[in-house]
Amino acid sequence: NLEGKEKKKVVDVGTGGGFPGLPLAILFPSVEFTLVDSVGKKLRAVSDMADELSLTNVQTHHGRAELMVDESASLHYQQYDVCVGRSVAALPKFCFWIQDLLNNKDGKLVYIIGGEVEEVVTLRLEDDVPLDRLIGEGTSDKRALILSASSVKEVAKESGEKKQRVGVPGTKRKSGEKKQRVGVPGTKRKS
């Protein structure tokens, strides 16, 4: 439930053209939305749409979801009540990417998907809602899978992905090793 006394925060990972983040921001004006995508051109269009619609509850983040916590832990680590996504990647991999974004207490993942779902996911679902039930019969073959934050962490373990610590204070580069600019697509270090 996005309505309540406390201000809720939603992150839309892989927002692309702003779906479902922008329509949700219209429906829930008291909720803060962060729309994330690694493609700057898409985010500029989404930002322009939010401005045109006078949506003051929308901000965008240009980068990869799995790097958000490394880039700014105080803004993103366990800060989101809900994460939404739609067929961005295999669900275990997606869970790995977003696991540190969700509030551990009562955070939820709502993932819109079509087709088959891995058993590791189906065993941990809180709900599996056909979109037809939400938006009308015969309109979609997709469904919304809902997982708790703890289930997201369990599914993430099955992804085969490993965490990479980026920019950790107190770690040193090896002699002669160059600093890498991670999470800033299209930028290069000046020599």
ROKOLLO-538525 format. One line per field, with one value per residue: residue number from 1; z, y, x of N, C-alpha, C in turn. Coordinates in Angstrom, 1 decimal, always signed. Layout:
! residues N
num NUM,...
n.up Z,...
n.north Y,...
n.east X,...
ca.up Z,...
ca.north Y,...
ca.east X,...
c.up Z,...
c.north Y,...
c.east X,...
END
This chain:
! residues 191
num 1,2,3,4,5,6,7,8,9,10,11,12,13,14,15,16,17,18,19,20,21,22,23,24,25,26,27,28,29,30,31,32,33,34,35,36,37,38,39,40,41,42,43,44,45,46,47,48,49,50,51,52,53,54,55,56,57,58,59,60,61,62,63,64,65,66,67,68,69,70,71,72,73,74,75,76,77,78,79,80,81,82,83,84,85,86,87,88,89,90,91,92,93,94,95,96,97,98,99,100,101,102,103,104,105,106,107,108,109,110,111,112,113,114,115,116,117,118,119,120,121,122,123,124,125,126,127,128,129,130,131,132,133,134,135,136,137,138,139,140,141,142,143,144,145,146,147,148,149,150,151,152,153,154,155,156,157,158,159,160,161,162,163,164,165,166,167,168,169,170,171,172,173,174,175,176,177,178,179,180,181,182,183,184,185,186,187,188,189,190,191
n.up +0.0,-1.0,+0.1,+3.0,+6.3,+6.5,+4.2,+1.2,-0.8,-4.1,-6.4,-9.8,-11.8,-14.7,-16.3,-18.9,-21.2,-19.2,-18.0,-15.6,-14.0,-14.4,-14.9,-12.4,-10.7,-11.3,-10.4,-7.7,-6.1,-3.7,-3.2,-3.4,-6.4,-8.0,-11.0,-12.8,-15.2,-17.4,-19.8,-21.0,-22.8,-22.9,-20.2,-20.3,-21.9,-20.3,-18.1,-19.3,-19.9,-17.3,-16.3,-18.1,-17.4,-14.9,-12.6,-9.5,-7.9,-9.0,-9.7,-11.6,-12.2,-13.6,-14.5,-13.4,-11.7,-9.9,-9.0,-7.6,-4.7,-4.1,-5.2,-3.8,-0.9,+1.3,+0.2,-1.2,+0.0,+1.2,+1.1,-0.3,-0.5,-2.3,-5.2,-8.7,-11.7,-15.1,-17.0,-17.3,-17.0,-16.4,-13.6,-11.1,-11.5,-11.7,-9.1,-7.7,-8.5,-7.3,-4.6,-2.4,-2.4,-1.4,+1.4,+4.2,+6.2,+5.3,+2.6,-0.9,-4.0,-7.2,-10.0,-13.4,-15.8,-18.5,-19.7,-18.7,-15.3,-13.1,-10.9,-8.5,-8.0,-8.0,-5.8,-3.8,-4.0,-3.0,-4.2,-7.3,-9.8,-12.4,-15.0,-16.5,-14.6,-13.2,-15.2,-17.0,-18.8,-21.3,-22.1,-21.6,-21.5,-19.5,-16.1,-12.7,-10.4,-7.0,-4.5,-1.2,+0.5,+1.8,+0.4,-2.1,-1.6,-1.1,-3.6,-5.1,-4.3,-5.9,-8.4,-9.3,-9.6,-8.4,-5.8,-6.4,-5.0,-5.3,-5.4,-2.7,+0.4,+1.7,+0.4,-1.8,-5.0,-7.1,-7.8,-10.5,-11.6,-13.1,-12.2,-12.5,-14.1,-13.0,-13.7,-14.9,-17.8,-21.0,-20.3,-20.0,-18.5,-18.2,-19.5
n.north -1.2,+2.1,+4.4,+6.3,+7.4,+7.9,+9.2,+7.5,+5.7,+4.9,+3.0,+2.8,+0.6,+0.4,+2.0,+2.9,+4.3,+5.5,+3.8,+1.6,+3.9,+6.7,+6.8,+5.7,+7.7,+9.8,+8.7,+8.5,+11.0,+11.7,+10.1,+9.5,+9.1,+7.5,+7.2,+5.0,+4.5,+3.2,+4.5,+7.6,+9.2,+8.2,+8.8,+11.6,+12.2,+11.1,+12.8,+15.2,+14.6,+14.3,+16.9,+18.3,+17.3,+18.4,+17.0,+16.8,+14.9,+13.2,+12.0,+11.5,+8.9,+8.5,+5.8,+2.5,+0.2,-1.6,-0.3,+1.9,+2.0,+1.9,+4.3,+6.2,+5.7,+6.7,+7.9,+5.8,+3.1,+0.6,+2.3,+2.3,+1.6,+0.2,-1.5,-1.3,-3.1,-4.3,-7.0,-6.6,-8.1,-11.5,-12.8,-13.6,-12.3,-9.6,-9.3,-9.6,-7.2,-5.2,-5.7,-4.4,-2.0,-2.1,-1.5,-3.3,-4.0,-3.9,-3.8,-4.2,-6.0,-5.4,-7.0,-6.9,-9.3,-11.7,-15.0,-17.9,-18.5,-18.8,-21.6,-21.1,-18.6,-18.7,-20.2,-18.4,-16.3,-13.7,-12.9,-13.4,-11.8,-11.6,-9.2,-8.7,-8.9,-6.5,-4.5,-5.1,-7.6,-9.7,-7.8,-8.1,-10.5,-10.6,-10.5,-9.4,-10.0,-10.4,-9.9,-10.1,-8.1,-9.8,-12.2,-11.4,-11.1,-13.8,-15.0,-13.6,-14.7,-17.0,-16.1,-16.2,-14.1,-11.9,-9.6,-6.5,-4.4,-1.0,+1.9,+1.8,+3.3,+3.5,+1.4,+0.5,+1.2,-1.0,-0.5,+1.6,+1.1,+2.3,+4.6,+3.7,+5.0,+4.4,+3.7,+6.0,+6.4,+7.0,+8.8,+9.8,+9.6,+12.5,+12.9
n.east +0.8,+0.7,-0.2,-0.3,+0.8,+3.5,+5.9,+6.3,+8.7,+9.5,+11.3,+11.9,+13.3,+15.2,+13.6,+13.2,+11.1,+9.7,+7.8,+6.7,+6.8,+6.2,+3.3,+2.5,+3.4,+1.7,-0.7,-0.2,+0.5,+1.7,+3.8,+7.3,+9.2,+11.9,+13.3,+15.1,+17.7,+20.2,+20.6,+21.1,+19.7,+17.1,+16.4,+16.5,+14.3,+12.3,+12.5,+11.8,+9.1,+8.1,+8.4,+6.8,+4.4,+4.2,+5.1,+6.1,+7.1,+8.9,+12.1,+15.1,+17.6,+20.6,+22.3,+23.5,+21.5,+22.6,+24.9,+24.1,+24.0,+26.7,+27.5,+26.1,+25.4,+23.9,+21.7,+20.5,+20.8,+18.8,+16.6,+14.1,+10.7,+9.3,+10.2,+9.9,+9.9,+10.3,+10.5,+13.3,+15.6,+16.7,+14.9,+16.3,+18.8,+18.0,+17.0,+19.4,+20.6,+19.0,+18.7,+19.9,+18.6,+16.0,+14.0,+14.6,+12.7,+9.9,+10.0,+9.1,+9.2,+7.9,+7.4,+7.0,+6.1,+6.2,+5.5,+7.4,+8.5,+11.3,+11.7,+12.9,+12.0,+9.2,+8.7,+9.0,+7.2,+5.0,+2.7,+1.1,-0.1,-2.3,-2.1,-4.4,-6.4,-6.1,-6.3,-8.2,-9.9,-8.4,-6.5,-3.8,-1.0,+0.7,+2.0,+2.1,+4.6,+5.1,+7.4,+8.8,+11.3,+13.1,+12.7,+13.6,+16.4,+17.0,+16.4,+18.2,+20.6,+20.7,+21.4,+24.0,+25.6,+28.2,+29.0,+30.6,+32.9,+33.0,+35.0,+35.6,+36.4,+39.7,+40.8,+43.5,+44.9,+46.8,+50.2,+50.8,+48.3,+45.4,+42.8,+39.4,+36.5,+33.5,+30.1,+29.5,+28.5,+30.0,+31.9,+35.3,+38.5,+40.6,+43.8
ca.up +0.0,-1.1,+0.8,+4.5,+7.1,+6.2,+2.8,+0.6,-1.9,-5.1,-7.4,-11.1,-12.3,-16.1,-16.6,-20.3,-21.5,-18.0,-17.6,-15.0,-13.0,-14.7,-14.6,-11.0,-10.1,-11.5,-9.5,-6.3,-6.0,-2.4,-3.2,-4.2,-7.4,-8.6,-12.2,-13.1,-16.4,-17.8,-21.1,-20.7,-23.8,-22.4,-19.0,-20.6,-22.4,-19.2,-17.3,-20.0,-19.7,-15.9,-16.3,-18.9,-16.6,-13.6,-11.6,-8.6,-7.1,-9.8,-10.0,-12.4,-11.8,-14.7,-14.0,-13.2,-10.3,-9.0,-8.5,-6.9,-3.3,-4.1,-5.6,-2.8,+0.1,+2.2,-0.6,-1.8,+0.7,+1.9,+1.2,-1.1,+0.0,-3.4,-6.5,-9.8,-12.9,-16.1,-17.9,-17.6,-17.0,-15.7,-12.3,-10.1,-11.8,-11.3,-7.6,-7.3,-8.7,-6.5,-3.2,-1.4,-2.5,-0.7,+2.8,+4.7,+7.1,+4.6,+1.1,-1.9,-5.5,-8.1,-11.3,-14.5,-16.6,-19.2,-19.8,-17.5,-14.2,-12.5,-9.7,-7.3,-7.8,-7.7,-4.4,-2.8,-4.3,-2.1,-5.0,-8.7,-10.2,-13.9,-15.3,-16.9,-13.4,-12.8,-16.2,-17.9,-19.5,-22.7,-22.5,-21.4,-21.1,-18.5,-14.7,-11.7,-9.4,-5.8,-3.6,-0.1,+0.5,+2.2,-0.7,-3.1,-1.2,-1.3,-5.1,-5.6,-4.1,-7.0,-9.6,-9.8,-9.6,-7.2,-5.5,-6.7,-4.3,-6.2,-4.7,-1.2,+1.1,+2.4,-0.5,-2.7,-6.3,-7.3,-8.4,-12.0,-12.0,-13.3,-11.6,-13.4,-13.8,-13.1,-13.5,-15.7,-19.2,-22.0,-19.9,-20.0,-17.7,-18.9,-19.3
ca.north +0.0,+3.3,+5.5,+6.2,+8.6,+8.2,+9.4,+6.3,+5.9,+3.9,+3.1,+2.1,+0.2,+0.1,+2.7,+3.1,+5.4,+6.0,+2.9,+2.1,+5.0,+8.0,+6.6,+5.6,+9.0,+10.5,+8.1,+8.6,+12.3,+11.9,+9.2,+9.9,+8.2,+7.6,+6.4,+4.6,+3.8,+3.5,+5.2,+9.0,+9.7,+7.8,+9.6,+13.0,+12.2,+10.9,+14.0,+16.2,+14.3,+14.6,+18.4,+18.7,+16.9,+19.1,+16.0,+17.2,+13.7,+12.3,+12.3,+10.4,+8.6,+7.9,+4.8,+1.1,+0.0,-2.3,+0.6,+3.0,+2.0,+2.2,+5.7,+7.1,+4.8,+7.4,+8.2,+4.6,+1.9,+0.3,+3.5,+2.2,+0.8,-0.6,-1.4,-1.9,-3.4,-5.0,-7.8,-6.0,-9.2,-12.7,-12.3,-13.7,-11.3,-8.4,-9.3,-9.3,-5.8,-4.3,-6.2,-3.4,-0.8,-2.2,-1.4,-4.7,-4.3,-4.3,-3.5,-5.2,-5.9,-5.7,-7.2,-7.2,-10.2,-12.6,-16.3,-18.8,-17.9,-19.8,-22.2,-20.4,-17.4,-19.1,-20.7,-17.3,-15.3,-13.3,-12.9,-13.5,-11.1,-11.3,-7.8,-8.7,-8.7,-5.2,-3.5,-5.5,-8.9,-9.7,-6.7,-8.5,-11.8,-10.3,-10.6,-8.8,-10.9,-9.6,-10.6,-9.4,-7.8,-11.0,-13.2,-10.8,-11.5,-15.3,-15.2,-13.0,-15.7,-18.0,-15.5,-16.5,-12.8,-11.5,-8.1,-5.9,-3.1,+0.1,+3.1,+1.6,+4.1,+2.6,+0.4,+1.2,+0.6,-1.5,+0.4,+1.7,+0.8,+3.6,+4.7,+3.5,+5.8,+3.4,+4.2,+7.3,+6.1,+8.0,+9.7,+9.4,+10.4,+13.3,+12.5
ca.east +0.0,+1.6,-0.8,-0.1,+1.2,+4.9,+6.2,+6.8,+9.6,+9.5,+12.3,+11.6,+14.6,+15.0,+12.3,+13.1,+10.3,+9.0,+6.8,+5.5,+7.1,+5.4,+1.8,+2.3,+3.7,+0.5,-1.7,+0.2,+1.3,+2.3,+4.9,+8.5,+9.6,+13.2,+13.3,+16.5,+18.0,+21.6,+20.6,+20.8,+18.8,+15.8,+16.1,+16.2,+12.9,+11.4,+12.5,+11.0,+7.7,+7.7,+8.4,+5.6,+3.2,+4.4,+5.2,+7.2,+7.4,+9.7,+13.5,+15.7,+19.0,+21.3,+23.3,+23.1,+20.9,+23.5,+25.9,+23.5,+24.4,+28.1,+27.7,+25.6,+24.7,+22.9,+20.5,+19.8,+20.8,+17.6,+15.7,+12.9,+9.6,+8.9,+11.0,+9.2,+10.7,+9.5,+11.3,+14.6,+16.6,+16.2,+14.5,+17.3,+19.8,+17.4,+17.0,+20.7,+20.9,+18.2,+18.5,+20.3,+17.8,+14.8,+13.9,+14.5,+11.5,+8.7,+10.1,+8.5,+9.5,+6.8,+8.1,+6.0,+6.8,+5.4,+6.2,+7.7,+9.3,+12.2,+11.1,+13.5,+11.2,+7.8,+8.6,+9.1,+6.3,+3.9,+1.5,+1.3,-1.3,-2.4,-2.5,-5.8,-7.2,-5.9,-6.6,-9.3,-9.8,-7.9,-5.6,-2.4,-0.7,+1.7,+1.5,+2.9,+5.1,+5.4,+8.3,+9.3,+12.7,+13.9,+12.7,+14.5,+17.7,+17.1,+16.4,+19.5,+21.7,+20.6,+21.7,+25.4,+26.3,+29.0,+29.2,+31.9,+33.0,+33.5,+35.3,+35.6,+37.5,+40.7,+41.4,+44.5,+45.1,+48.1,+51.2,+50.6,+46.9,+44.6,+41.5,+38.3,+35.3,+32.5,+28.8,+29.4,+28.7,+30.3,+32.9,+36.7,+39.4,+41.5,+45.2
c.up +0.0,-0.4,+2.3,+5.0,+6.6,+4.6,+2.2,-0.5,-2.8,-6.1,-8.6,-11.8,-13.8,-16.7,-18.1,-20.6,-20.4,-17.5,-16.7,-14.1,-13.2,-14.4,-13.1,-10.2,-10.2,-10.6,-8.0,-6.1,-4.7,-2.2,-4.0,-5.1,-7.9,-9.8,-12.7,-14.5,-16.7,-19.1,-20.9,-21.6,-23.4,-21.2,-19.3,-21.1,-21.2,-18.3,-17.9,-19.8,-18.3,-15.7,-16.9,-18.1,-15.2,-12.4,-10.7,-7.8,-7.9,-9.9,-10.8,-11.9,-13.0,-14.2,-13.9,-11.8,-9.4,-8.4,-7.7,-5.4,-3.2,-4.3,-4.5,-1.8,+0.9,+1.5,-1.1,-1.0,+1.6,+2.1,+0.5,-0.5,-1.1,-4.6,-7.6,-11.0,-13.9,-17.1,-18.3,-17.8,-16.4,-14.2,-11.2,-10.3,-11.4,-9.8,-7.1,-7.4,-7.7,-5.0,-2.2,-1.4,-1.6,+0.8,+3.3,+5.5,+6.3,+3.1,+0.2,-3.3,-6.2,-9.5,-12.4,-15.5,-17.4,-19.3,-18.5,-16.5,-13.5,-11.2,-8.5,-7.0,-7.3,-6.3,-3.4,-3.1,-3.2,-2.9,-6.5,-9.4,-11.7,-14.1,-15.8,-15.7,-13.0,-13.9,-17.2,-18.7,-20.9,-23.1,-22.4,-21.0,-20.0,-17.1,-13.8,-10.6,-8.2,-4.9,-2.4,-0.2,+0.9,+1.1,-1.9,-2.8,-1.4,-2.8,-5.6,-5.4,-5.2,-8.3,-10.2,-9.8,-8.3,-7.1,-5.8,-5.9,-5.1,-5.3,-3.2,-0.6,+1.8,+1.6,-1.5,-4.0,-6.3,-8.0,-10.0,-12.5,-12.1,-12.7,-12.7,-13.1,-14.0,-12.9,-14.2,-17.2,-20.1,-21.5,-19.9,-19.1,-18.6,-18.6,-18.7
c.north +1.3,+4.5,+5.3,+7.5,+8.9,+8.3,+8.1,+6.6,+4.7,+4.1,+2.2,+1.8,-0.3,+0.7,+2.9,+4.4,+5.9,+5.1,+1.8,+3.4,+6.2,+7.8,+6.4,+6.9,+9.9,+10.0,+8.4,+9.8,+12.5,+10.9,+9.7,+8.8,+8.5,+6.7,+6.2,+4.0,+4.1,+4.2,+6.6,+9.6,+9.4,+8.6,+11.0,+13.1,+12.0,+12.1,+15.1,+15.9,+14.6,+16.1,+18.9,+18.4,+17.6,+18.1,+16.3,+16.1,+12.7,+12.9,+11.2,+10.1,+7.9,+7.0,+3.4,+0.9,-0.7,-1.5,+1.8,+3.1,+2.4,+3.7,+6.6,+6.3,+5.5,+7.7,+6.9,+3.3,+1.7,+1.4,+3.4,+1.2,-0.2,-0.4,-2.0,-2.1,-4.2,-5.7,-7.2,-7.1,-10.4,-12.3,-12.5,-12.6,-9.9,-8.2,-9.0,-7.8,-4.9,-4.6,-5.2,-2.1,-0.8,-2.2,-2.9,-5.0,-4.7,-3.9,-4.6,-4.9,-6.3,-5.8,-7.7,-8.1,-11.1,-13.9,-17.0,-18.1,-19.1,-20.3,-21.5,-19.2,-17.8,-19.6,-19.6,-16.2,-15.0,-13.3,-13.0,-13.0,-10.9,-9.9,-7.7,-8.4,-7.2,-4.2,-3.9,-6.8,-8.8,-8.6,-7.1,-9.9,-11.8,-10.5,-9.8,-9.8,-10.0,-10.4,-9.6,-9.1,-9.1,-12.1,-12.7,-11.2,-13.0,-15.6,-14.7,-13.9,-16.7,-17.4,-15.8,-15.2,-12.6,-10.0,-7.7,-4.6,-2.1,+1.3,+3.0,+2.4,+3.1,+1.6,+1.1,+0.4,+0.1,-0.5,+0.4,+1.5,+2.1,+3.5,+4.5,+4.4,+4.8,+4.1,+5.6,+7.0,+7.2,+9.0,+9.1,+10.2,+11.3,+12.9,+13.7
c.east +0.9,+1.0,-0.5,+0.5,+2.7,+5.1,+6.9,+7.8,+9.6,+10.6,+11.9,+12.9,+14.4,+13.8,+12.1,+12.3,+9.5,+7.9,+7.3,+5.6,+6.2,+3.9,+1.6,+2.5,+2.4,-0.6,-1.4,+1.1,+2.0,+3.5,+6.1,+8.9,+11.0,+13.2,+14.7,+16.7,+19.5,+21.7,+20.1,+19.8,+17.3,+15.4,+15.8,+14.8,+12.0,+11.4,+11.7,+9.5,+7.2,+7.5,+7.1,+4.3,+3.2,+4.4,+6.4,+7.7,+8.3,+11.1,+14.1,+17.1,+19.6,+22.4,+22.7,+22.6,+21.8,+24.7,+25.4,+23.9,+25.9,+28.3,+27.2,+24.7,+23.6,+21.6,+19.8,+19.8,+19.6,+16.6,+14.4,+11.9,+9.2,+9.8,+10.1,+10.1,+9.8,+10.4,+12.6,+15.7,+16.0,+16.0,+15.6,+18.4,+19.3,+17.3,+18.4,+21.0,+20.2,+18.1,+18.9,+19.5,+16.6,+14.9,+13.7,+13.3,+10.3,+8.7,+9.6,+9.1,+8.2,+7.4,+7.1,+6.7,+5.8,+6.2,+6.5,+8.6,+10.1,+11.5,+11.6,+12.7,+9.8,+7.6,+8.6,+8.1,+5.3,+2.6,+2.0,-0.1,-1.3,-2.8,-3.9,-6.7,-7.2,-6.4,-7.6,-9.0,-9.3,-6.9,-4.1,-2.2,+0.4,+1.1,+2.5,+3.3,+5.5,+6.2,+8.6,+10.8,+13.6,+13.8,+13.5,+15.9,+18.0,+17.2,+17.7,+20.7,+21.8,+21.1,+23.1,+26.2,+27.1,+29.1,+30.6,+31.9,+33.6,+33.7,+35.2,+36.7,+38.4,+41.3,+42.4,+44.6,+46.6,+49.0,+51.0,+49.2,+46.1,+43.3,+40.4,+37.1,+34.1,+31.1,+28.6,+29.6,+29.1,+31.4,+34.3,+37.5,+40.3,+42.9,+46.0
END
